[in-house]
Each structure stands twice: as C-alpha cells, then as structure tokens.
Amino acid sequence: MKPVLLVLVFLSEEHRALVAERFEMIYAPNEGLGKDRSNGAAQIAAHGPRIRVVLTNGTNGLLAEEIAALPGLELICTVGVGYENVDLAAARARGIPVCNAAGTNDAAVADHAMAILLAAIRRVPFLNAGVRTGLWRDDIPRPPHVSGRRMGIFGLGAIGKQIARRAQGFDMEIGYHSRTRRDESGFQWFDDILSLARWCDFLVIAAPGGSQTYHVVDGRVLEALGPEGVLVNIARGTLVDTQAVADALRERRIWAAALDVYEGEPTPPAPLLALENAVLTPHIGGISGQAIHASVLRFLQNAQLHFEGRPLATPVG
C-alpha cells in the first residue's frame, strides 16, 4: 500500500504523475500563497489520520495546528530552499523530520538575480518600452555600466555564492555579510548590513526570511546604499521594507531596485508599480523547468531515504 501524501503546492501534471507512482496523493494546493488555506484545511479535516507525508513550500509552510491535526505525519518536505513557515518547533516536538530541496534551484536564482540587476542598472524595461514609441539613445541620459563595480551580498549561502561567481565574471569586487563568516571565500567581510551597504554599489539580498531578518533593509540601509546604488532582492519579500524602497526610489536616493519577491505576494507591491526605476518580477527566480524537476526528484529522494530508515539528503531545523 502506498503511503498517503498531502501536496499543498502546485505541481505540473507530469510531476503529479511522477509522484503518484510512489504515493497515494491528495493534491490540494493552497491558493494565494498561504493566505487562503482552505484547500489544505479541507483535506486535513477529511484525511488527517491517513496522511504520512506533506509536501509544501516555504511560503505556505505547515502550521502548528495543521501538524497537530495530522497524527500519522512522519515527514515534512518543501520544494525549493525556503521553509520559514513550517513550524519547526511543532515538528521537532513530535519527532517529525523536515527537509527542503537545497541545491536544486541555486543556479536559476543566481541567473535571475544577475538578469534583474542588469535590467535595473541599464534600464532595460524603460528602453524596451521606449523603442516602441520612437525613443533613440540621444534622447536620454547615459545609463551607468556594470563591470568593475562593488557587489555586496547579504547572505553568502549556496545561492549567494552562485551570485558572487557570476558577479566575478563582470570583474566585480565582492563583499558580504552572513550569519557565518566565510574567510575561505576570499571576499571582504562586513560586520553588518549597514556597513556593507555603505561600501557597495549593488546590494543583493540572499538571506533566509523570518522574524530575525524582517525589514532588515530599511530606510537607513537604503540611505547608506546611496543615489547610485541598486537593491536586488531574490530572497523573501519580508526582508525589505516596501514603503522605504518606494520613498528612496521616488526621491532618487537610490538608483534602482530589482525585486523578484515582495511583501504581500501575490498581490503586486502597489507603492512600486508606477516607478520606472523599480524592476519587478513575480517570484520566478527559482523557477525553471530544470530546477522544478530537480526539486521534485529531491523530494522523492528524501522520502525514499526516510522510508528506508536512512538519513535525509537535505534535512533542516
């Protein structure tokens, strides 16, 4: 008999078929990225005692009351790296292991970080729209170049390291602040994000979400970044104070912001929508065909290891 799996996130038809080879799958993706949990709640109410595994993501997570309603739960997995809304304390109290899909989308996120950074610095969205209305290069101020400048990375984990490697291809000098100092990287260490922002031209946010990093990018950090500075966020929207960014962009206290994530997803960040120097994408950095497939395979690998009584490949918490 196949173990019962509750899936709280979108999976393609192809991946649902792949997962269904090994599980009796209850497919109930929550709508609104965790704001409306009715799909999952209904399935937990109907099938709670039978569910042994939950597949979710960092944004949806799995709440303490949901864990409590699943007496047979023995494994929680997330697609992607994030797990900030999985109640680790509740899982730990029950002895339920939690794992993520670390290592499956690092390259995709790093690629996207560089893409939106370049777009923001060189004003690609503005230029693309302008050509369609007759804009020519002599009609506009010259945008700055990218190479040879300073990138500051807040969070030098797997994704931060991948971003740094790409930035080195543009001959950038790299500085960072992270929970763990990584002298082996050869990059310049800063004690806090404020000193990092003062030093760098481009500030890239690549740290985990959660209460400890809530609004870590505030008005003071943006002031330190300065009028030629560019903010990039490919981590979680909660790390950045949206209104502070809007004010800094409107008053030209920073050059641009490039955000793949924002507060209140999936609702667009209203204060930024009318600003030409804000480049916005819909939390797509970690999404590519290759990355999603790798993430599903990582879930299946972790599940198999769990049921074989072996250590998980990518445990968290």
C-alpha positions as CSV (number, residue, x, y, z in Angstrom):
1,M,0.0,0.0,0.0
2,K,1.4,3.4,-1.0
3,P,1.8,6.0,1.8
4,V,-0.6,8.9,1.7
5,L,0.9,12.3,0.7
6,L,-0.7,15.7,1.0
7,V,0.6,18.2,-1.6
8,L,-0.1,21.8,-0.7
9,V,1.8,23.4,-3.7
10,F,1.2,23.4,-7.4
11,L,2.8,20.5,-9.4
12,S,2.6,20.1,-13.1
13,E,0.6,17.2,-14.5
14,E,3.9,15.5,-15.4
15,H,5.2,15.8,-11.8
16,R,1.9,14.7,-10.3
17,A,2.1,11.6,-12.3
18,L,5.7,11.0,-11.2
19,V,4.8,11.5,-7.5
20,A,1.7,9.3,-7.8
21,E,3.9,6.3,-8.8
22,R,5.1,6.2,-5.2
23,F,2.3,7.8,-3.2
24,E,-1.4,7.9,-2.8
25,M,-1.5,11.6,-3.5
26,I,-4.0,14.1,-2.1
27,Y,-3.5,17.2,-4.3
28,A,-4.7,20.3,-2.6
29,P,-2.5,23.3,-3.5
30,N,-3.3,26.3,-1.2
31,E,-4.5,29.4,-3.1
32,G,-2.9,32.8,-2.6
33,L,0.4,31.6,-1.4
34,G,-0.7,30.7,2.1
35,K,-3.4,33.4,2.6
36,D,-6.2,31.0,1.8
37,R,-5.5,27.6,3.3
38,S,-9.0,26.2,2.6
39,N,-7.8,23.6,0.2
40,G,-5.3,22.0,2.5
41,A,-7.6,22.5,5.6
42,A,-10.4,20.6,3.9
43,Q,-8.2,17.7,3.1
44,I,-6.6,17.6,6.5
45,A,-10.1,17.5,8.1
46,A,-11.2,14.7,5.8
47,H,-8.0,12.6,5.7
48,G,-5.8,13.8,8.6
49,P,-5.2,10.4,10.3
50,R,-4.1,8.8,7.0
51,I,-1.6,11.4,5.9
52,R,2.0,10.4,6.5
53,V,3.9,13.0,4.4
54,V,3.3,16.6,3.5
55,L,4.9,18.4,0.5
56,T,4.7,22.2,0.8
57,N,6.9,25.2,0.3
58,G,8.4,28.0,2.4
59,T,5.6,30.4,1.9
60,N,2.7,28.1,2.6
61,G,4.7,26.2,5.2
62,L,2.8,23.9,7.6
63,L,1.4,25.5,10.8
64,A,1.4,24.0,14.3
65,E,-2.3,23.4,14.3
66,E,-2.1,21.6,11.0
67,I,0.7,19.4,12.3
68,A,-1.4,18.7,15.4
69,A,-4.3,17.6,13.1
70,L,-2.1,15.0,11.4
71,P,-1.5,12.3,13.9
72,G,0.2,9.9,11.4
73,L,2.5,12.6,10.0
74,E,6.1,11.4,9.8
75,L,7.8,13.6,7.2
76,I,7.5,17.3,6.0
77,C,9.2,18.4,2.8
78,T,9.4,21.6,0.9
79,V,10.1,22.3,-2.7
80,G,12.7,25.0,-3.1
81,V,15.1,26.0,-0.3
82,G,12.7,28.0,2.0
83,Y,10.9,26.5,5.0
84,E,10.3,29.7,7.0
85,N,6.6,29.0,7.6
86,V,7.0,25.4,8.6
87,D,6.6,25.2,12.4
88,L,9.9,23.5,13.2
89,A,9.3,23.5,16.9
90,A,6.0,21.7,16.5
91,A,7.6,19.2,14.1
92,R,10.5,18.7,16.5
93,A,8.2,18.1,19.4
94,R,6.7,15.2,17.5
95,G,10.0,13.9,16.2
96,I,8.9,14.7,12.6
97,P,11.9,15.3,10.3
98,V,11.8,18.3,7.9
99,C,13.7,18.6,4.7
100,N,13.9,21.0,1.8
101,A,15.2,20.8,-1.8
102,A,18.5,22.6,-1.2
103,G,20.8,22.6,-4.2
104,T,18.1,22.2,-6.8
105,N,17.5,25.9,-7.8
106,D,20.6,27.8,-6.8
107,A,21.7,28.3,-10.4
108,A,18.3,29.5,-11.5
109,V,18.0,32.1,-8.7
110,A,21.5,33.3,-9.3
111,D,20.9,33.7,-13.0
112,H,17.7,35.7,-12.3
113,A,19.5,37.9,-9.8
114,M,22.0,38.9,-12.4
115,A,19.3,39.3,-15.0
116,I,17.3,41.8,-13.0
117,L,20.4,43.6,-11.7
118,L,21.5,44.2,-15.3
119,A,18.0,45.2,-16.3
120,A,17.8,47.7,-13.5
121,I,21.3,49.3,-14.0
122,R,21.0,49.5,-17.8
123,R,17.2,50.5,-17.6
124,V,16.3,47.7,-20.0
125,P,12.5,47.8,-19.3
126,F,12.4,51.5,-19.9
127,L,14.5,51.2,-23.1
128,N,12.5,48.3,-24.4
129,A,9.2,50.2,-24.0
130,G,10.8,53.4,-25.3
131,V,11.9,52.0,-28.6
132,R,8.3,51.1,-29.4
133,T,7.4,54.8,-29.1
134,G,10.3,56.2,-31.1
135,L,12.9,56.6,-28.3
136,W,16.5,56.9,-29.5
137,R,19.7,56.8,-27.5
138,D,20.5,60.5,-27.9
139,D,17.2,61.4,-26.1
140,I,18.1,60.0,-22.7
141,P,20.8,60.2,-20.1
142,R,23.6,57.6,-20.4
143,P,23.0,54.6,-18.0
144,P,25.9,53.5,-15.9
145,H,28.0,50.5,-16.7
146,V,28.1,47.3,-14.6
147,S,31.6,45.8,-14.7
148,G,34.3,46.6,-12.2
149,R,32.0,47.8,-9.5
150,R,31.2,46.5,-6.0
151,M,28.6,44.0,-5.1
152,G,27.5,43.4,-1.5
153,I,25.7,40.2,-0.8
154,F,23.6,39.8,2.3
155,G,23.6,36.0,2.9
156,L,26.5,34.1,1.5
157,G,24.9,30.7,1.4
158,A,24.6,28.5,-1.7
159,I,22.7,31.0,-3.7
160,G,24.8,33.9,-2.5
161,K,28.0,32.1,-3.6
162,Q,26.5,31.4,-7.0
163,I,25.6,35.1,-7.4
164,A,29.2,36.0,-6.4
165,R,30.6,33.7,-9.1
166,R,28.5,35.4,-11.8
167,A,29.5,38.8,-10.5
168,Q,33.2,37.9,-10.7
169,G,32.6,37.4,-14.4
170,F,31.8,41.1,-14.5
171,D,35.1,41.9,-12.7
172,M,33.2,43.0,-9.6
173,E,34.7,43.3,-6.2
174,I,32.6,41.2,-3.7
175,G,31.8,41.9,-0.1
176,Y,29.3,40.2,2.1
177,H,27.6,39.8,5.5
178,S,26.2,36.4,6.5
179,R,25.3,34.5,9.7
180,T,28.5,32.6,9.2
181,R,31.8,34.3,8.3
182,R,33.4,32.5,5.3
183,D,37.0,33.6,5.1
184,E,37.7,30.8,2.7
185,S,35.6,32.7,0.1
186,G,38.3,35.4,-0.2
187,F,35.5,38.0,-0.2
188,Q,35.5,41.0,2.1
189,W,33.6,40.5,5.3
190,F,31.4,43.2,6.9
191,D,30.0,43.2,10.4
192,D,26.5,44.2,9.5
193,I,24.3,45.1,6.5
194,L,24.6,48.8,7.2
195,S,28.4,48.9,6.7
196,L,28.0,46.5,3.7
197,A,25.5,49.0,2.1
198,R,27.9,51.9,2.6
199,W,30.7,50.0,0.8
200,C,28.9,48.5,-2.2
201,D,27.3,49.8,-5.4
202,F,24.8,46.8,-5.7
203,L,23.3,45.3,-2.6
204,V,21.9,41.8,-3.2
205,I,19.6,40.2,-0.6
206,A,20.0,36.4,-0.5
207,A,19.3,35.5,3.2
208,P,16.5,33.5,4.7
209,G,13.2,35.0,5.7
210,G,11.7,35.0,9.1
211,S,11.5,37.3,12.2
212,Q,15.3,37.8,12.5
213,T,15.6,39.4,9.1
214,Y,12.2,41.2,8.9
215,H,12.7,44.6,7.2
216,V,16.5,44.3,7.6
217,V,16.6,46.6,4.5
218,D,15.1,49.8,5.9
219,G,15.5,53.5,5.3
220,R,18.9,53.6,7.0
221,V,20.3,50.8,4.8
222,L,18.9,52.5,1.6
223,E,20.4,55.8,2.7
224,A,23.8,54.1,3.1
225,L,23.5,52.5,-0.3
226,G,23.2,55.9,-1.9
227,P,22.0,57.6,-5.1
228,E,24.0,55.3,-7.4
229,G,23.1,52.2,-5.5
230,V,20.9,49.3,-6.7
231,L,19.0,47.0,-4.4
232,V,18.3,43.4,-5.6
233,N,16.0,41.0,-3.6
234,I,15.7,37.4,-4.7
235,A,15.2,36.0,-1.1
236,R,11.9,36.8,0.6
237,G,9.8,39.9,0.4
238,T,9.7,40.4,4.2
239,L,13.4,41.3,4.3
240,V,12.7,44.6,2.5
241,D,10.6,47.5,3.8
242,T,8.5,48.2,0.6
243,Q,7.5,51.7,1.5
244,A,11.0,52.7,2.4
245,V,12.2,51.4,-1.0
246,A,9.4,53.3,-2.8
247,D,10.3,56.5,-1.0
248,A,14.0,56.1,-1.8
249,L,13.3,55.4,-5.5
250,R,10.9,58.3,-5.8
251,E,13.3,60.7,-4.2
252,R,16.2,59.3,-6.2
253,R,18.1,58.4,-3.0
254,I,19.0,55.1,-4.7
255,W,19.4,54.4,-8.5
256,A,17.0,51.4,-8.8
257,A,15.5,48.4,-7.1
258,A,15.1,45.0,-8.8
259,L,12.8,42.7,-6.8
260,D,11.7,39.2,-7.6
261,V,10.0,38.9,-4.2
262,Y,7.9,41.4,-2.3
263,E,5.6,41.7,0.7
264,G,2.0,40.5,0.4
265,E,2.7,38.1,-2.6
266,P,1.0,37.5,-4.9
267,T,-0.6,41.0,-4.7
268,P,1.7,43.4,-6.6
269,P,3.5,45.9,-4.4
270,A,1.4,49.0,-5.0
271,P,3.9,51.6,-3.9
272,L,6.3,50.5,-6.6
273,L,4.2,49.9,-9.6
274,A,4.3,53.4,-11.0
275,L,8.1,53.8,-10.5
276,E,10.2,53.4,-13.7
277,N,13.3,52.7,-11.6
278,A,11.7,49.6,-10.0
279,V,12.1,46.3,-11.9
280,L,9.6,43.7,-10.7
281,T,9.2,40.0,-11.5
282,P,6.7,37.6,-10.0
283,H,8.9,35.4,-7.7
284,I,10.2,33.4,-10.6
285,G,13.9,33.4,-9.8
286,G,14.0,29.7,-8.7
287,I,11.6,28.5,-11.3
288,S,12.9,26.8,-14.5
289,G,12.0,23.5,-16.0
290,Q,15.2,22.1,-14.8
291,A,15.0,23.5,-11.3
292,I,11.5,22.3,-10.6
293,H,12.2,18.8,-11.9
294,A,15.3,18.6,-9.7
295,S,13.2,19.8,-6.7
296,V,10.6,17.1,-7.2
297,L,13.4,14.5,-7.6
298,R,15.0,15.7,-4.4
299,F,11.6,15.3,-2.6
300,L,11.3,11.7,-3.9
301,Q,14.9,11.0,-2.8
302,N,14.3,12.3,0.7
303,A,11.1,10.4,1.0
304,Q,12.7,7.2,-0.1
305,L,15.6,7.7,2.4
306,H,13.1,8.3,5.1
307,F,11.1,5.2,4.5
308,E,14.3,3.2,4.3
309,G,15.3,4.5,7.7
310,R,18.3,6.3,6.4
311,P,19.4,10.0,7.0
312,L,17.7,12.6,4.8
313,A,19.7,14.2,2.0
314,T,18.8,17.8,2.9
315,P,17.4,18.0,6.5
316,V,16.6,21.3,8.0
317,G,16.0,22.6,11.5
